[in-house]
Amino acid sequence: MFISVAVLSYAIAAVAFALLSLLLLTKWRGRLHWLSMTAACLLTAVWAASLASHAYLEIPLSVLAHTLEFARSAAWVIFLLILLDPPQEIRLSALANAKPHVLVICGFLILQLFATLLRELALPDFLKTILNLLGETNGRVVMSVIGMLLVEQFFRNTSEKGRWGIKFACLGIGGLFVYDFYLYSDAMLFRKVNVEIWAARGIVDAITVPLLAISIARNPKWSQGILVSRRILFHSATLLGAAFYLLAMAAAGYYLRYFGGNWGFVMQVAFLFGAVVLLVVLIFSGSVRSWLKVFISKHFYNYNYDYREEWIRFTRTLAMPGPDLGERAIRALAELVESPAAALFVVRESSFCEASSQWNMQLNDSAEPMTSGFCRLLEEKQWVIDLSDVDFGSETYEAVIIPTWLTAYDKAWLVLPLILHGKLFGFVVLAKARSALKLNWEILDLLKIAGSQAASYLAQQDSANALMVARQFESFNRMSTFMVHDLKNLVAQLSLLLSNAEKHKNNPEFQQDMLDTIEHSVQKMKVLLQKLSRGASTEERSGIFLDQLLAQVVESKAPYTPKPVLEILEKNLCIKADWGRLERVIGHIVQNAIEATAKDGEVRVILRQDANNAIVEIRDTGVGMTEEFIQEKLFSPFVSTKLAGMGIGVFETKEYVQELGGTLEVSSQPSKGSTFKLVLSLFEPEQKAA
């Protein structure tokens, strides 16, 4: 029964692929991939017919049948290789320019062909063993894996739009190799071919024919370029190289043991240990890794870099948190060309390019003036200077005068200018690469654009540092301005005493007021000195009874004319604030009201309650202000209507009231006076709550 099933199965496959071959011949386009696909279909049809005849005659598979099976699988592999990487010319000499993966697959096909053809010859046992491994089950499993990988690569590297035309072909060809893999994997496991699986193989292959026909009808542009991740290829090459190395060392160790006599085992152990140590050293060697990356980029890819991965790594390195941005920037630039060391020079205010950051390079005492020909060349030409060319007398840099300190450093290789907005921000000196690297337009362009990116990050950091310093100075200047304003008020009080001293010096009451005023001024000056010594205000808020604070403010302004009047409508109103600062800011408002009011006028300080707020009003009958002045200038610092005024008092008062969660309201009319209204939230002190 299985024989009749196998005959029918492979006969159907032969007819199906024969018809598909005729379809391909009618759609001939004169292109290489059409020719290769037609050849693959014809070989598949002949192979299926051969197996059908063997099954019908009930004879074992001959060398011809095995050869046709190899030819059928090899034809589909070659078709996929042509789709992935179409050759420029159809010659044997074209193999010299083929990519390594193509050469490896072609080499495997040749070995398997020889193994298939020579399997019936009388050969030594060890050679027969090798041929059987290549030509029988193991070789066919490897062939199936190669086919599946090529199908996957072809589909993955086709654009979304192009997949519409090739998806059914990928399913069909992939189905051929997947079933072969299933058949021969089962044979490897049980050490014999399953007759049922083998008999169904023809039907399975025939089912793939309609899928191939659909893609042929859609007539896709099947030529695509192979694309393998550089990282995967690098690790795969490393793993494959290590495997071959260990196999070779194991064979050498076996040879030493076999011919070493009594010392054979000792020599084998010592040799294998040394070989493993050497392998570890090579794997972790920066030079070897660099050489392998360059080799892969040169022979497997059209471009030297995987720009997506390089740019992600470069940007991620620059964006890492930490203070050492300069070192991270030059390290990221150096890794682009496998350089083990670098130094960063940045333009300073001294008009010199000075060493800013270093990585495995010591150029601390080096600097280059911006007026030198070297720096002018970097800024005007924006060249990446190859110091090895200069050393060899190349005419490319004939006008370049290399600085003495740079020529004295024998490991220096490249000088990369960092250009920002068309100006030279600095430059980077890179040490010689770990492996030989030939500079071309791609590497130079990548270094230039990466240098500009690094320059923008470094400039942003410099700007942030400068802004931080400016804010520190601004904070200090702001504090100093407030203190100068306080000193001005103290000077005004002492000046008033001096002006009245000659007239009232014999008046005991005036003498007492003078002593009280001087003591108050001294205490104020001590507080100011403490703030200056600390560098900032250390405010401590606590419960304050406003009637007591306002009484002290009004008392301190008693020597002035007109003398302010305090009106307490509600006692024991408590708020949470710093006594000294609140006294100062309210005192500013009272002082301004006194100075804006004529001697026969009135200044009144009123304390009252409105719901959960304490209201402090300072009213005067002075010159008043326009609405325009209140809206645009009153609360602006350094704007004042007084000749000796600084414009700080009202600004500080509003800021502090807002810090306390309150508001400052102002109403005024020219020639009629002004009213400043402070609205402060009430606070219930602990002693009162108890």
Beta strands, then each sheet from edge to edge (+ up, - down):
strand 1: 342-347
strand 2: 352-359
strand 3: 367-369
strand 4: 385-386
strand 5: 412-420
strand 6: 423-431
strand 7: 542-545
strand 8: 565-568
strand 9: 574-577
strand 10: 603-610
strand 11: 613-620
strand 12: 663-669
strand 13: 673-681
sheet 1: 3+ 2- 1+ 6- 5+ 4-
sheet 2: 7+ 9-
sheet 3: 8+ 10+ 11- 13+ 12-
end
